[in-house]
Amino acid sequence: MNDSAIVVAGATGNLGGRIVRALREQGATITALVRQGTAPEKLERLQKLGVTIASVDLNSTSQLKEACSGASCVISALAGLADVIVDTQSVLLAAAVEARVPRFIPSDFSIDFTKFPPGENRNLDLRRDKDDLVSTDQTPG
């Protein structure tokens, strides 16, 4: 495991791009997980930063495990609804666990969902559902 090797899912987005740039400024080695068929201009922006591109099926634990292998941390900057925040991140978490990545930072770059009662905000409820999966280790696979 390389302590400076970090895998970032969602690196082509606004937040993910900011995370990648900040990590590169600190000298980290980044592998960006991108969906197959990602626009070439988005890939070029990452490559100019010295980022390794891993074009993967985000629903494939085996592909994600291979891309995460040897990393010290997986950061998810994925955004979306339940299919992304809960389902895709669960697959990503399972792959990171199988690859023995010691740290996983989920896509919880939002207000503190624990301060809101269930049912008050759909998007916060999705994060709560994902958090329940992580804390009870009910990840698929």
Backbone bond lengths (Angstrom), bond angles and torsions (degrees), N, CA, C in turn:
res aa  C-N    CA-C-N  psi(-1)  N-CA   C-N-CA  omega(-1)  CA-C   N-CA-C  phi
1 M - - - 1.461 - - 1.526 109.08 -
2 N 1.304 114.71 135.58 1.461 121.86 177.86 1.523 108.09 -102.64
3 D 1.342 117.93 118.49 1.465 121.23 -176.51 1.517 113.81 -60.31
4 S 1.337 117.73 -22.38 1.460 118.98 -179.48 1.525 111.93 -98.52
5 A 1.329 117.99 2.88 1.466 121.82 -179.96 1.526 109.70 -87.59
6 I 1.321 115.40 116.01 1.463 120.74 -176.58 1.522 109.02 -127.36
7 V 1.311 115.65 136.69 1.457 122.49 177.49 1.527 107.41 -103.44
8 V 1.332 116.03 132.02 1.464 120.75 -179.74 1.527 109.38 -123.59
9 A 1.326 115.91 121.29 1.462 121.98 172.44 1.526 107.10 -96.09
10 G 1.314 116.75 134.47 1.459 120.30 -177.70 1.518 112.43 90.25
11 A 1.324 116.95 19.09 1.468 121.84 -175.56 1.525 113.58 -66.93
12 T 1.326 118.32 -19.15 1.469 120.02 -178.95 1.526 112.04 -84.20
13 G 1.308 117.23 -9.53 1.461 120.43 179.09 1.521 112.10 -85.85
14 N 1.306 116.04 176.90 1.461 121.96 -178.25 1.526 111.24 -59.93
15 L 1.320 117.30 -56.69 1.464 120.77 -178.67 1.521 111.08 -65.02
16 G 1.317 117.27 -46.34 1.454 120.68 179.96 1.517 112.10 -59.59
17 G 1.327 116.47 -39.70 1.464 120.45 177.68 1.517 111.76 -63.31
18 R 1.312 116.62 -39.77 1.468 120.67 177.63 1.531 111.33 -65.17
19 I 1.323 115.45 -40.96 1.468 120.07 178.19 1.527 109.74 -62.18
20 V 1.323 116.19 -46.02 1.467 120.80 -179.52 1.530 110.72 -60.77
21 R 1.318 117.37 -47.25 1.473 120.19 -179.13 1.534 111.04 -61.01
22 A 1.324 116.89 -43.27 1.467 120.46 -179.48 1.531 110.91 -64.98
23 L 1.310 116.86 -41.21 1.461 120.32 179.23 1.527 111.67 -67.52
24 R 1.323 117.24 -39.76 1.475 120.63 178.18 1.528 110.15 -64.02
25 E 1.338 116.95 -38.15 1.467 120.17 177.47 1.526 111.29 -61.61
26 Q 1.333 116.50 -26.78 1.466 121.72 178.88 1.528 111.59 -89.47
27 G 1.323 117.11 0.11 1.456 121.20 176.90 1.514 115.71 91.16
28 A 1.317 117.31 10.04 1.464 120.08 -179.67 1.525 111.37 -71.29
29 T 1.306 114.54 149.97 1.458 122.40 172.37 1.523 106.38 -93.99
30 I 1.324 116.70 122.76 1.469 120.81 -172.91 1.519 110.99 -114.73
31 T 1.330 115.09 135.99 1.452 122.29 166.21 1.521 106.21 -114.35
32 A 1.330 116.22 123.17 1.460 121.38 179.30 1.523 109.42 -97.00
33 L 1.314 116.16 123.70 1.458 120.68 173.63 1.519 107.52 -83.71
34 V 1.313 116.53 119.93 1.469 120.22 -179.91 1.518 109.22 -126.32
35 R 1.309 114.28 149.91 1.462 120.01 177.29 1.521 109.66 -67.89
36 Q 1.305 116.07 146.08 1.454 120.49 174.88 1.520 108.09 -61.89
37 G 1.328 116.54 133.37 1.455 121.20 -178.67 1.523 113.66 89.77
38 T 1.334 118.23 11.09 1.465 121.45 177.21 1.523 109.17 -60.66
39 A 1.324 116.31 141.78 1.465 122.35 -177.85 1.532 111.20 -55.47
40 P 1.331 116.95 133.12 1.471 121.29 -177.40 1.529 113.91 -55.60
41 E 1.317 118.29 -36.00 1.465 119.94 -179.00 1.529 111.69 -65.76
42 K 1.323 117.27 -31.89 1.469 120.38 176.55 1.529 110.47 -69.39
43 L 1.316 115.77 -39.38 1.466 120.01 178.43 1.523 110.99 -66.80
44 E 1.328 116.54 -40.46 1.469 121.22 179.67 1.526 111.18 -61.43
45 R 1.349 117.01 -40.31 1.473 119.98 178.21 1.522 110.88 -58.93
46 L 1.323 116.28 -42.46 1.464 120.17 179.67 1.529 111.30 -69.40
47 Q 1.312 116.28 -41.47 1.464 119.99 -179.10 1.522 111.20 -63.86
48 K 1.329 117.98 -35.17 1.467 121.24 177.54 1.531 111.31 -63.23
49 L 1.316 116.28 -25.14 1.467 121.28 177.76 1.534 111.84 -84.91
50 G 1.317 116.84 -4.17 1.460 120.23 -178.65 1.511 113.64 85.28
51 V 1.329 116.03 24.26 1.458 122.00 -177.94 1.533 109.57 -90.61
52 T 1.325 116.48 137.58 1.458 121.76 173.30 1.519 108.23 -81.50
53 I 1.312 116.83 134.51 1.469 121.86 -179.14 1.525 109.32 -100.07
54 A 1.322 116.69 129.99 1.461 122.33 172.74 1.522 107.20 -119.20
55 S 1.319 116.33 102.99 1.460 121.79 178.45 1.521 107.70 -82.09
56 V 1.324 116.05 113.30 1.466 121.44 -172.08 1.516 111.73 -134.41
57 D 1.314 114.22 162.21 1.455 121.85 168.78 1.529 104.91 -87.67
58 L 1.319 117.30 113.56 1.466 121.15 -175.98 1.527 113.19 -68.39
59 N 1.332 116.84 -2.74 1.462 120.42 175.49 1.524 111.68 -104.22
60 S 1.328 117.18 5.18 1.461 121.96 -177.99 1.523 110.37 -105.16
61 T 1.319 115.72 106.19 1.455 120.11 178.90 1.527 110.78 -58.82
62 S 1.317 117.35 -39.66 1.470 119.55 -177.25 1.527 111.58 -66.62
63 Q 1.330 118.24 -42.37 1.464 120.49 177.78 1.528 111.12 -65.52
64 L 1.311 116.24 -41.94 1.467 120.05 179.45 1.526 111.04 -67.48
65 K 1.321 116.89 -39.64 1.474 120.60 178.02 1.524 109.79 -59.24
66 E 1.309 116.78 -45.69 1.468 120.48 179.98 1.530 110.59 -62.04
67 A 1.337 117.26 -42.85 1.467 121.26 -179.32 1.528 111.78 -67.79
68 C 1.331 117.52 -29.14 1.472 121.97 -178.23 1.528 113.03 -87.79
69 S 1.303 116.61 -13.38 1.460 120.92 -175.67 1.524 111.64 -56.77
70 G 1.333 115.68 128.86 1.457 121.68 178.13 1.521 114.84 87.46
71 A 1.313 117.72 -4.41 1.471 120.96 -179.07 1.526 110.53 -79.81
72 S 1.321 115.03 154.34 1.462 120.15 176.13 1.529 111.35 -94.97
73 C 1.335 116.04 -15.74 1.469 120.34 -177.68 1.515 109.56 -159.97
74 V 1.321 115.87 143.46 1.464 122.71 170.44 1.517 106.68 -115.43
75 I 1.321 115.05 127.49 1.467 121.07 177.44 1.519 107.91 -114.73
76 S 1.316 116.47 126.94 1.457 121.23 176.32 1.520 109.20 -104.15
77 A 1.325 115.07 118.24 1.467 121.06 172.94 1.523 108.41 -112.04
78 L 1.317 115.71 30.00 1.456 120.68 -179.96 1.520 110.14 -71.87
79 A 1.310 115.51 146.68 1.467 121.43 178.09 1.515 108.69 -131.36
80 G 1.299 115.95 148.58 1.457 119.87 178.47 1.509 111.03 156.93
81 L 1.317 114.53 -158.11 1.457 121.01 179.88 1.530 109.07 -103.12
82 A 1.312 117.52 -157.02 1.463 121.62 -172.64 1.518 112.79 -57.04
83 D 1.328 117.41 -38.30 1.460 119.32 -178.21 1.528 111.98 -62.95
84 V 1.325 117.50 -25.60 1.466 121.29 178.83 1.529 110.75 -98.52
85 I 1.323 116.84 -55.26 1.469 121.46 -173.52 1.526 111.94 -63.87
86 V 1.315 117.91 -37.85 1.461 120.68 -179.42 1.532 110.57 -99.36
87 D 1.336 116.74 -58.21 1.466 120.19 -171.94 1.530 113.47 -67.84
88 T 1.325 117.44 -57.71 1.467 120.17 -176.98 1.523 111.31 -63.96
89 Q 1.330 116.73 -42.22 1.469 118.56 178.81 1.524 111.76 -65.14
90 S 1.318 117.92 -29.97 1.464 120.45 176.75 1.520 110.55 -66.49
91 V 1.329 116.57 -40.03 1.465 120.52 177.19 1.527 109.27 -66.02
92 L 1.329 116.84 -43.47 1.463 121.14 178.63 1.531 111.06 -61.86
93 L 1.313 117.39 -43.15 1.463 121.46 177.55 1.524 110.93 -62.11
94 A 1.325 117.03 -45.83 1.466 120.36 179.25 1.525 110.90 -59.52
95 A 1.329 116.76 -40.95 1.467 120.97 178.93 1.525 110.83 -65.80
96 A 1.320 116.88 -41.87 1.467 120.63 178.92 1.527 110.70 -63.43
97 V 1.312 116.87 -40.36 1.467 120.94 178.05 1.524 109.88 -64.25
98 E 1.333 116.75 -46.20 1.469 120.51 179.29 1.531 111.39 -62.11
99 A 1.341 116.80 -34.39 1.468 121.34 179.44 1.527 111.53 -81.46
100 R 1.322 116.58 -1.01 1.465 123.14 179.20 1.531 112.82 62.75
101 V 1.322 115.73 37.55 1.467 120.59 174.55 1.526 106.72 -77.07
102 P 1.329 118.39 124.94 1.470 119.96 -173.20 1.533 115.80 -74.08
103 R 1.332 117.90 -20.17 1.468 119.51 -178.16 1.531 110.91 -133.07
104 F 1.320 115.27 137.96 1.468 122.32 178.09 1.523 107.07 -133.26
105 I 1.323 116.42 123.01 1.469 121.17 177.97 1.526 107.48 -110.65
106 P 1.342 117.26 107.62 1.465 119.94 -177.78 1.520 112.22 -75.56
107 S 1.302 114.51 166.37 1.456 121.48 -179.11 1.519 110.79 -76.26
108 D 1.305 116.31 75.48 1.461 122.44 178.66 1.513 110.29 -119.59
109 F 1.307 116.03 39.34 1.455 121.45 -179.35 1.530 108.00 -84.53
110 S 1.311 115.28 69.13 1.463 121.00 -177.22 1.523 107.93 -147.78
111 I 1.308 114.81 -174.22 1.456 118.66 175.57 1.523 108.93 -65.01
112 D 1.286 118.33 164.33 1.455 122.90 -176.35 1.531 110.18 -71.55
113 F 1.339 115.03 101.38 1.458 120.00 -177.22 1.521 112.58 -64.71
114 T 1.324 117.95 -20.40 1.462 120.18 -178.88 1.524 112.32 -72.33
115 K 1.318 116.92 -12.83 1.471 121.08 -179.32 1.528 112.28 -88.29
116 F 1.344 117.02 -4.55 1.455 121.58 -177.60 1.522 109.39 -114.00
117 P 1.322 117.51 139.70 1.467 119.33 179.04 1.525 111.08 -70.61
118 P 1.335 116.68 147.76 1.461 120.17 177.32 1.537 110.46 -53.72
119 G 1.326 115.61 139.97 1.463 120.89 178.16 1.510 114.73 91.69
120 E 1.323 117.58 -11.72 1.463 119.90 -178.38 1.526 112.73 -78.06
121 N 1.336 116.38 -32.05 1.458 120.50 -177.19 1.524 108.62 -145.14
122 R 1.331 116.59 118.35 1.463 121.97 -176.29 1.530 111.91 -56.98
123 N 1.319 117.50 -45.82 1.456 120.58 -177.24 1.530 111.89 -65.40
124 L 1.319 116.35 -37.78 1.460 119.09 176.97 1.523 111.16 -70.32
125 D 1.329 116.68 -33.12 1.465 120.13 176.58 1.529 110.93 -63.15
126 L 1.333 117.37 -36.28 1.466 120.37 177.50 1.521 110.39 -62.36
127 R 1.311 116.49 -41.83 1.457 119.82 178.87 1.528 110.95 -67.07
128 R 1.315 116.41 -35.40 1.467 120.68 177.35 1.534 109.17 -65.55
129 D 1.343 117.36 -42.02 1.464 120.74 178.18 1.520 110.99 -61.29
130 K 1.339 116.43 -43.28 1.465 120.76 178.13 1.514 110.04 -64.18
131 D 1.323 117.35 -42.93 1.459 121.43 -179.76 1.525 110.25 -61.67
132 D 1.312 117.15 -38.59 1.470 120.78 177.91 1.531 110.57 -62.08
133 L 1.343 117.07 -39.55 1.458 120.34 178.06 1.521 111.04 -63.74
134 V 1.329 115.79 -44.93 1.466 120.40 -177.42 1.514 110.48 -65.66
135 S 1.323 117.43 -45.11 1.458 120.12 -174.86 1.528 113.34 -74.09
136 T 1.329 117.71 -21.41 1.459 119.71 178.19 1.520 111.54 -105.10
137 D 1.357 116.70 1.64 1.453 123.01 178.47 1.515 111.67 52.32
138 Q 1.329 116.53 51.65 1.448 122.16 176.55 1.528 110.67 -101.24
139 T 1.310 116.89 29.13 1.456 120.64 -177.58 1.519 109.71 -66.74
140 P 1.350 116.45 145.66 1.465 119.25 -179.74 1.518 110.74 -66.28
141 G 1.310 115.78 157.11 1.460 120.78 173.80 1.456 110.85 105.12
